[in-house]
């Protein structure tokens, strides 16, 4: 399964160096979900396919990899925060502190998504300003050019 970012790149870009997830915690399927759910509605399938072919490397490194990594982290964070065992789903317990409660976990996810969304808006501005350089990009298909959400209010543009 081809993806724009590797699990090790996600770990490097989305997690602080002292909080790297366990090997195997980030799967290619997690990346594919983030690409389909968060990136494709912004850039469209034709531009995505060109990026998969290795074109537009600067666009990928400057505008896409970091928000994509944050979306992947947002997607897998609940799996990292909880562990499955024969006894059911368990929250980790540590000797030198306490585990985050549900509201703290939600706040972290909101923060990750907000940061990633702002980076995707930056990508949108770049693509709209440089549309002549990306013939595969259709601004009319970009979700941020069609819908705006302000404080929970959805507005069709």
C-alpha positions as CSV (number, residue, x, y, z in Angstrom):
1,X,0.0,0.0,0.0
2,X,1.6,3.2,-1.1
3,X,1.5,6.2,1.2
4,X,3.0,9.7,1.2
5,X,4.7,9.3,4.6
6,X,6.3,6.4,6.4
7,X,5.5,5.4,10.0
8,X,9.0,6.5,11.1
9,X,8.4,9.9,9.5
10,X,5.1,10.2,11.4
11,X,6.8,9.4,14.6
12,X,9.6,11.9,14.0
13,X,7.2,14.7,12.9
14,X,4.2,14.3,15.2
15,X,5.8,13.1,18.5
16,X,8.4,14.8,20.7
17,X,11.7,12.8,20.7
18,X,11.1,11.8,24.4
19,X,7.6,10.4,23.6
20,X,8.2,8.2,20.5
21,X,5.6,5.5,20.1
22,X,6.5,1.9,20.3
23,X,7.7,0.2,17.1
24,X,4.7,-0.9,15.2
25,X,2.3,1.5,16.9
26,X,1.9,3.4,13.6
27,X,0.7,1.2,10.7
28,X,0.4,2.0,7.0
29,X,-3.3,1.6,7.4
30,X,-3.4,4.4,9.9
31,X,-1.6,6.6,7.4
32,X,-4.0,5.6,4.6
33,X,-7.0,6.5,6.7
34,X,-5.5,10.0,7.4
35,X,-4.7,10.5,3.7
36,X,-8.2,9.5,2.7
37,X,-10.0,11.4,5.4
38,X,-8.0,14.6,5.8
39,X,-5.8,15.1,2.8
40,X,-7.7,14.0,-0.3
41,X,-10.7,16.4,0.4
42,X,-8.1,19.2,0.2
43,X,-5.8,18.3,-2.7
44,X,-8.0,15.9,-4.7
45,X,-7.1,12.5,-6.2
46,X,-5.2,13.7,-9.3
47,X,-2.7,15.7,-7.3
48,X,-2.5,13.0,-4.7
49,X,-1.6,10.4,-7.4
50,X,1.1,12.7,-8.7
51,X,2.6,13.1,-5.2
52,X,2.6,9.3,-4.9
53,X,4.5,9.1,-8.1
54,X,7.2,11.3,-6.5
55,X,6.4,14.6,-8.2
56,X,6.1,17.9,-6.3
57,X,8.6,16.9,-3.6
58,X,8.9,20.5,-2.3
59,X,5.1,20.7,-1.9
60,X,5.1,17.4,0.0
61,X,7.9,18.3,2.4
62,X,7.0,22.0,2.9
63,X,3.2,21.7,3.2
64,X,1.9,18.2,3.5
65,X,4.0,15.9,5.6
66,X,3.7,17.6,8.9
67,X,-0.1,18.1,8.9
68,X,-0.5,14.5,7.7
69,X,1.7,13.2,10.5
70,X,-0.4,15.2,13.0
71,X,-3.6,13.7,11.6
72,X,-2.2,10.2,11.9
73,X,-1.2,10.9,15.5
74,X,-4.7,12.2,16.2
75,X,-6.1,9.0,14.8
76,X,-3.8,6.6,16.7
77,X,-3.5,8.5,20.0
78,X,-6.5,6.7,21.7
79,X,-4.8,3.4,20.9
80,X,-1.6,4.6,22.4
81,X,-3.4,5.9,25.5
82,X,-5.3,2.6,26.1
83,X,-4.1,-1.0,26.0
84,X,-6.1,-4.1,25.3
85,X,-5.5,-7.1,27.6
86,X,-7.4,-10.4,28.4
87,X,-9.1,-8.3,31.1
88,X,-10.4,-5.7,28.6
89,X,-9.3,-2.2,27.7
90,X,-6.9,-0.8,30.3
91,X,-5.5,2.6,30.9
92,X,-1.8,2.7,31.7
93,X,-0.7,3.3,35.3
94,X,2.6,4.8,36.1
95,X,4.6,5.1,39.3
96,X,5.7,8.7,38.9
97,X,2.5,10.4,38.0
98,X,-1.1,9.7,37.0
99,X,-2.6,8.8,33.7
100,X,-4.5,11.5,31.8
101,X,-8.2,11.5,32.3
102,X,-10.7,11.4,29.4
103,X,-11.0,15.2,29.2
104,X,-7.2,15.6,29.0
105,X,-7.1,13.1,26.2
106,X,-9.8,14.9,24.3
107,X,-8.0,18.2,24.7
108,X,-4.9,16.7,23.3
109,X,-6.8,15.3,20.3
110,X,-8.5,18.7,19.7
111,X,-5.1,20.4,19.9
112,X,-3.6,18.0,17.3
113,X,-6.5,18.4,14.9
114,X,-6.6,22.2,15.3
115,X,-2.9,22.4,14.5
116,X,-3.2,20.0,11.5
117,X,-6.2,21.9,10.2
118,X,-4.3,25.2,10.3
119,X,-1.5,23.6,8.4
120,X,-4.0,22.3,5.8
121,X,-5.4,25.8,5.5
122,X,-1.8,27.0,4.8
123,X,-1.6,24.3,2.1
124,X,-4.9,25.5,0.6
125,X,-3.6,29.1,0.5
126,X,-0.4,28.0,-1.2
127,X,-2.3,25.8,-3.8
128,X,-4.8,28.5,-4.5
129,X,-2.0,31.1,-5.0
130,X,0.1,28.8,-7.1
131,X,-2.6,27.0,-9.0
132,X,-0.8,27.4,-12.3
133,X,2.0,25.3,-10.9
134,X,-0.2,22.3,-10.1
135,X,-2.4,21.5,-13.1
136,X,-3.9,18.5,-11.3
137,X,-5.3,20.6,-8.5
138,X,-8.9,21.8,-8.8
139,X,-9.6,24.6,-6.3
140,X,-13.4,24.0,-6.7
141,X,-12.9,20.5,-5.2
142,X,-11.0,21.7,-2.2
143,X,-13.2,21.2,0.9
144,X,-11.8,24.4,2.5
145,X,-12.9,26.4,-0.6
146,X,-16.5,25.0,-0.3
147,X,-17.2,24.8,3.4
148,X,-16.2,26.9,6.4
149,X,-16.7,25.9,10.1
150,X,-16.7,28.7,12.6
151,X,-17.4,27.8,16.3
152,X,-19.4,24.7,15.2
153,X,-21.4,26.7,12.6
154,X,-21.0,25.1,9.1
155,X,-21.2,27.6,6.2
156,X,-21.4,26.5,2.6
157,X,-19.3,28.9,0.4
